[in-house]
Amino acid sequence: MDIDENKIDEAALALLHLTLHDYGRAWKQIDWEVMNRLYEKGLICDPVGKAKSVQLTDEGMKQSEELYNKLFSK
């Protein structure tokens, strides 16, 4: 099966929106490859480290909310 990694990244970013806390931090319980792609796209700060959460960038915050509404609202 040919997988569209962009769709996976969009879903992951929308799911990060569910765990937002402390203005822009989200729990990083998502696959490391996905987190690295989100970092490379400039949507999150570097996910490598001991912290259990990651900081979303301003663009990441904007896109995560848009994707959350697009994918999960009725």
Contacts in CASP RR format, 6 or more apart in sequence:
PFRMAT RR
TARGET T0000
AUTHOR 0000-0000-0000
METHOD contacts of the structure
MODEL  1
MDIDENKIDEAALALLHLTLHDYGRAWKQIDWEVMNRLYEKGLICDPVGK
AKSVQLTDEGMKQSEELYNKLFSK
5 37 0 8 1.000
8 34 0 8 1.000
9 34 0 8 1.000
9 37 0 8 1.000
9 38 0 8 1.000
9 41 0 8 1.000
10 67 0 8 1.000
10 71 0 8 1.000
11 67 0 8 1.000
11 71 0 8 1.000
12 30 0 8 1.000
12 31 0 8 1.000
12 34 0 8 1.000
12 35 0 8 1.000
12 38 0 8 1.000
13 38 0 8 1.000
13 43 0 8 1.000
13 60 0 8 1.000
13 63 0 8 1.000
13 64 0 8 1.000
13 67 0 8 1.000
14 64 0 8 1.000
14 67 0 8 1.000
14 68 0 8 1.000
14 70 0 8 1.000
14 71 0 8 1.000
14 72 0 8 1.000
15 30 0 8 1.000
16 26 0 8 1.000
16 27 0 8 1.000
16 30 0 8 1.000
16 44 0 8 1.000
16 54 0 8 1.000
16 56 0 8 1.000
16 64 0 8 1.000
17 26 0 8 1.000
17 64 0 8 1.000
17 65 0 8 1.000
17 67 0 8 1.000
17 68 0 8 1.000
18 68 0 8 1.000
19 26 0 8 1.000
19 27 0 8 1.000
19 29 0 8 1.000
19 53 0 8 1.000
20 26 0 8 1.000
20 56 0 8 1.000
20 64 0 8 1.000
21 53 0 8 1.000
22 53 0 8 1.000
24 55 0 8 1.000
24 56 0 8 1.000
24 61 0 8 1.000
25 53 0 8 1.000
25 54 0 8 1.000
25 55 0 8 1.000
25 56 0 8 1.000
26 44 0 8 1.000
26 53 0 8 1.000
26 54 0 8 1.000
26 56 0 8 1.000
26 64 0 8 1.000
27 52 0 8 1.000
27 53 0 8 1.000
28 35 0 8 1.000
28 47 0 8 1.000
28 51 0 8 1.000
28 52 0 8 1.000
28 53 0 8 1.000
28 54 0 8 1.000
32 47 0 8 1.000
35 44 0 8 1.000
35 47 0 8 1.000
35 54 0 8 1.000
36 47 0 8 1.000
38 44 0 8 1.000
38 47 0 8 1.000
39 45 0 8 1.000
39 46 0 8 1.000
39 47 0 8 1.000
42 57 0 8 1.000
42 59 0 8 1.000
42 60 0 8 1.000
43 56 0 8 1.000
43 57 0 8 1.000
43 59 0 8 1.000
43 60 0 8 1.000
43 63 0 8 1.000
43 64 0 8 1.000
44 54 0 8 1.000
44 55 0 8 1.000
44 56 0 8 1.000
44 57 0 8 1.000
44 60 0 8 1.000
45 54 0 8 1.000
45 55 0 8 1.000
45 56 0 8 1.000
45 57 0 8 1.000
47 54 0 8 1.000
56 64 0 8 1.000
END
